Amino acid sequence: MTDAVVEYLGALQAERGASRNTLSAYRRDLADFTQFLHDHHRSLRRAGPDDIVGYLERLRTRGLRPASVARRISALRGLYRHLVREGALRRDPTEHLETPRRARALPRTLSREVIAALVESPDLSGPRGVRDRAVLELLYATGMRASECLGLTLDDVNLSAGYVVCTGKGQKQRLVPVGGEATQWVSRYLRDVRALYTRVRDSGRLFVNPRGGRLSRQSLWTIVRHAATRAGLRQRISPHVLRHSFASHLLEGGADLRSIQAMLGHADIATTQIYTHLPSATLLQMYRRFHPRA
């Protein structure tokens, strides 16, 4: 690597507090770029837009994914902006580069049958199993994020009226309905388990550990992972998969996007619209019924 690259990486760490992983990735990316320039008898300070485009074309012929190409572009832009800022260059050869769009991954969802097996899998012979069942039922019934579920207090839950008030991103609150199945299990948990766990200490949270403290994020992931294993799922399942499944199943059932948006707490309807791209038994049936060439 050239001295300019080493200096830029040092500035990235000192001024912006870049992580070790970011620095390592940028170091590899910029070393690859400087090697490309060397092979073509060019230097960082003499490279122009055509050299940058030639390098990116080589990346594409090597089969790099758009996300990897985008990271290389980010590294090059950062380097050349640094050189311009320090007076080593008058013009940035990357200023007109377009970052390739990343393909948006579809949310991962589970079928209704698999979700049912997952939420019903905890061993109910002990208090922990009852708590875990209540957690899983509420996650799927409301589509809450993991952090929103863990942040619920007793005051946020109104089981008699059938709703919870959860606090999402930006401390924005929203009211989310809770179905009868989840209501029954949360009621049982409150009556038989939470009262037992909070005899000595009560954190005030809805879901607590056996010592009365707030249930941790790691514990929530463990609950979901163990439930998936007991349900016979081999793939790794996260709490967010229950959120995606909630939205997908509502859409299949006929709910409109605006209602789903409100329940998920999405600020932009475009975020919710991704669920319309998911495979749906209902949509497939409609297609087969109405399309002239189905």
C-alpha positions in Angstrom: 0.0 0.0 0.0 1.1 3.6 -0.6 1.8 6.1 2.2 -1.4 7.9 1.2 -3.5 4.9 2.0 -1.8 4.2 5.3 -2.3 7.9 6.2 -6.0 7.7 5.2 -6.6 4.6 7.3 -5.0 6.3 10.3 -7.2 9.3 9.9 -10.3 7.0 9.6 -9.5 5.4 12.9 -8.5 8.6 14.7 -11.2 11.0 13.5 -14.1 8.7 12.9 -13.4 5.9 15.3 -13.7 3.3 12.6 -13.9 -0.3 13.9 -11.2 -2.9 13.4 -13.4 -4.8 10.9 -14.0 -1.7 8.9 -10.4 -0.8 8.8 -9.4 -4.3 7.8 -12.0 -4.4 5.0 -10.9 -1.0 3.7 -7.2 -2.0 3.9 -7.9 -5.0 1.7 -10.0 -3.0 -0.7 -7.5 -0.2 -1.2 -4.6 -2.6 -1.5 -6.4 -4.4 -4.3 -7.1 -1.0 -6.0 -3.5 0.2 -5.7 -2.3 -3.1 -7.1 -4.7 -2.7 -10.1 -3.2 0.8 -10.7 0.4 -0.6 -10.4 -0.5 -3.3 -13.0 -1.6 -0.6 -15.4 1.3 1.7 -14.7 -0.8 4.3 -12.9 -0.7 5.9 -9.5 -3.3 7.2 -7.0 -2.6 10.8 -7.8 -2.6 10.3 -11.6 -5.7 8.0 -11.7 -8.7 9.5 -13.5 -12.4 8.5 -13.8 -11.6 6.1 -16.6 -9.2 4.2 -14.3 -11.8 4.0 -11.6 -14.4 2.7 -14.0 -11.9 0.1 -15.4 -11.2 -1.1 -11.9 -14.9 -1.5 -11.1 -15.4 -3.3 -14.4 -12.7 -5.8 -13.4 -14.5 -6.3 -10.1 -17.7 -7.2 -11.9 -16.0 -9.6 -14.2 -14.6 -11.3 -11.1 -18.2 -11.8 -10.0 -18.3 -9.6 -6.9 -21.7 -9.0 -5.5 -23.2 -5.5 -5.7 -22.8 -5.1 -1.9 -19.1 -5.8 -2.2 -18.7 -3.4 -5.1 -20.5 -0.7 -3.1 -18.1 -1.2 -0.3 -15.1 -0.8 -2.6 -16.6 2.4 -4.0 -17.1 3.7 -0.5 -13.4 3.0 0.3 -12.3 4.7 -2.9 -14.5 7.8 -2.3 -13.2 8.1 1.3 -9.6 7.9 0.2 -9.9 10.4 -2.6 -11.9 12.9 -0.5 -9.2 12.7 2.1 -6.5 13.4 -0.6 -8.5 16.4 -1.9 -9.1 17.7 1.7 -5.4 17.4 2.5 -4.4 19.3 -0.7 -2.7 16.3 -2.4 -5.2 16.4 -5.2 -7.2 19.1 -6.9 -10.1 16.9 -8.1 -11.8 13.8 -6.9 -12.0 11.2 -9.7 -14.8 9.3 -7.9 -17.2 12.3 -7.6 -19.5 11.1 -10.4 -19.5 7.4 -9.6 -22.9 5.8 -9.1 -23.1 3.2 -6.3 -24.8 0.0 -7.5 -28.2 -0.6 -6.0 -28.3 -3.5 -3.6 -31.0 -6.0 -4.2 -33.3 -5.9 -1.2 -33.6 -9.3 0.4 -37.2 -10.5 1.0 -38.2 -11.0 4.6 -37.9 -14.6 5.8 -41.2 -16.0 6.9 -42.6 -19.2 8.2 -45.9 -20.9 7.3 -48.8 -20.7 9.7 -48.4 -24.4 10.5 -44.7 -24.0 11.3 -45.4 -20.9 13.4 -48.0 -22.8 15.4 -45.5 -25.6 16.1 -42.9 -23.1 17.2 -45.0 -21.1 19.6 -46.6 -24.3 21.1 -43.2 -26.0 21.6 -42.2 -24.9 25.1 -42.4 -27.4 27.9 -45.2 -26.3 30.1 -44.3 -28.5 33.1 -42.4 -25.6 34.7 -42.8 -21.8 35.1 -40.1 -21.1 32.5 -42.0 -22.9 29.8 -45.2 -20.9 30.6 -43.2 -17.7 30.4 -41.6 -18.7 27.1 -45.0 -19.6 25.6 -46.4 -16.2 26.6 -43.4 -14.5 25.0 -43.7 -16.4 21.7 -47.4 -15.9 21.5 -47.2 -12.2 22.1 -44.3 -11.7 19.6 -46.3 -13.5 16.8 -49.7 -11.9 17.8 -48.3 -8.3 17.7 -45.3 -8.3 15.3 -43.3 -6.4 17.8 -39.6 -6.0 17.5 -37.5 -7.9 20.1 -36.5 -4.6 21.8 -40.1 -3.5 21.9 -41.2 -6.7 23.5 -38.5 -6.6 26.1 -39.3 -2.9 26.9 -42.9 -3.6 27.8 -44.0 -2.7 31.3 -47.0 -3.8 33.1 -48.7 -0.5 32.4 -48.2 -1.0 28.7 -50.5 -4.1 28.7 -54.3 -4.0 28.7 -55.4 -7.6 28.3 -59.1 -6.9 29.1 -59.3 -4.5 26.2 -57.0 -6.7 24.1 -54.0 -4.4 23.2 -50.5 -3.4 24.2 -48.8 0.0 23.8 -45.3 -0.5 22.6 -42.5 2.0 22.2 -40.7 1.7 18.9 -37.9 3.6 17.1 -37.6 7.3 18.0 -39.5 6.6 21.2 -42.7 6.6 19.1 -45.6 4.7 20.8 -48.3 2.8 19.0 -51.2 0.6 20.0 -51.2 -2.9 18.8 -54.1 -5.4 19.1 -53.5 -8.7 20.9 -55.5 -11.8 19.9 -57.3 -14.2 22.3 -54.6 -16.9 22.3 -51.8 -14.5 23.3 -54.1 -12.8 25.8 -54.8 -16.2 27.6 -51.1 -17.1 27.8 -49.9 -13.7 29.0 -52.7 -13.8 31.6 -51.5 -17.2 32.8 -47.9 -16.1 32.9 -48.8 -13.0 35.0 -50.9 -15.1 37.4 -48.7 -18.2 37.8 -45.1 -17.2 36.9 -44.4 -13.5 37.1 -45.8 -13.3 40.6 -43.5 -16.2 41.5 -40.4 -14.6 39.9 -40.9 -11.1 41.5 -41.3 -12.1 45.1 -38.0 -10.5 46.0 -37.4 -8.1 43.2 -39.6 -6.5 40.5 -38.0 -4.6 37.6 -41.4 -3.5 36.4 -41.0 -5.1 33.0 -43.7 -7.4 31.7 -41.3 -10.3 31.0 -38.7 -11.0 33.7 -36.1 -13.6 34.5 -36.4 -15.9 37.6 -34.8 -13.2 39.7 -37.3 -10.6 38.8 -34.9 -8.7 36.5 -35.6 -7.6 33.0 -35.4 -10.4 30.4 -32.3 -9.8 28.3 -32.0 -9.7 24.5 -29.8 -12.8 24.6 -32.4 -14.6 26.6 -35.1 -13.8 24.1 -33.0 -15.1 21.2 -32.4 -18.3 23.2 -36.2 -18.7 23.8 -36.9 -18.4 20.1 -33.9 -20.6 19.1 -34.8 -23.4 21.5 -38.5 -23.2 20.4 -37.4 -23.6 16.8 -35.3 -26.7 17.7 -38.1 -28.3 19.6 -40.4 -27.6 16.6 -38.0 -29.5 14.4 -36.6 -26.5 12.4 -33.0 -26.9 11.3 -32.5 -23.3 10.2 -31.6 -20.6 12.6 -34.7 -18.6 13.6 -34.6 -15.1 15.1 -37.4 -13.1 16.8 -37.6 -10.9 13.7 -38.8 -14.0 11.7 -42.0 -14.0 13.9 -42.5 -10.3 13.0 -42.2 -11.0 9.3 -44.5 -13.9 9.6 -47.1 -11.8 11.4 -47.1 -9.3 8.6 -47.2 -11.8 5.9 -50.0 -13.8 7.4 -52.1 -10.7 7.9 -51.6 -9.7 4.3 -52.6 -13.2 3.2 -55.7 -12.9 5.4 -56.8 -9.8 3.6 -55.5 -7.0 5.9 -54.6 -3.7 4.1 -51.1 -2.4 4.0 -51.9 0.7 5.9 -53.2 -1.3 8.9 -50.1 -3.5 8.8 -47.9 -0.5 8.6 -49.5 1.0 11.7 -49.1 -2.2 13.6 -45.5 -2.7 12.6 -44.6 0.9 13.3 -43.1 1.6 9.9 -42.7 5.3 9.2 -42.8 4.7 5.4 -45.4 2.5 3.6 -42.6 1.5 1.2 -41.0 -0.5 4.0 -44.3 -2.4 4.5 -44.8 -3.0 0.8 -42.0 -5.5 0.6 -44.4 -8.0 2.1 -46.4 -7.9 -1.1 -43.5 -9.6 -2.9 -43.6 -12.6 -0.7 -45.0 -15.9 -2.0 -48.6 -16.1 -0.9 -51.1 -19.0 -1.2 -53.9 -16.5 -1.4 -52.3 -14.5 -4.3 -51.5 -17.7 -6.1 -55.1 -18.8 -5.9 -56.3 -15.5 -7.2 -53.8 -15.7 -10.1 -54.9 -19.1 -11.1 -58.5 -18.1 -10.9 -58.4 -14.9 -12.9 -55.3 -14.9 -15.2 -56.2 -16.0 -18.7 -53.0 -18.1 -19.1 -52.7 -19.6 -15.7 
